[in-house]
Amino acid sequence: KELKEAGIVGKVPKLIGIQSAACAPLEEAFKKGERETQPFDKQETIAEGIAIAKPVRGGQILEVIRETRGKILSVTEEEIVTALQEMGQKGYFIEPTSAATIAGLKKYGKHIKKEVIVTTLTGTGLKATEKIGHL
């Protein structure tokens, strides 16, 4: 919103949230049309950086996703591991939480025709060598 207000961008981008299916309270609330997240029975996930059963700002996240006509998607452990391995083959050593973003991007991309998509890879694989060393 601030970039639009400053005249840097012409419109506020659509925001897409990605969660691990093992811990997806935002996706569940979004699909149900709820304004706040509900307690979620969190399972273990390789993408521990996004495994937040009760997001502190869940209501704000849901609001902004809806305001931008976005979506919230979840990805499975298998999709996260596949994305992690594919990114590694391309020379990117990222953590599983960043791989979840790539898995979500792939899932989201199947349902769109033409959009410019920007994403970030926020964590290095060095943060998770114990978790991903065996992959």
Salt bridges, closest charged atoms under 4 A:
GLU27 OE2 - LYS31 NZ 3.32
GLU28 OE2 - LYS32 NZ 3.60
GLU48 OE1 - LYS131 NZ 3.47
GLU67 OE1 - LYS1 NZ 2.93
GLU79 OE1 - LYS107 NZ 3.42
GLU86 OE1 - LYS106 NZ 2.67
GLU95 OE2 - LYS127 NZ 3.30
GLU115 OE2 - LYS14 NZ 2.82
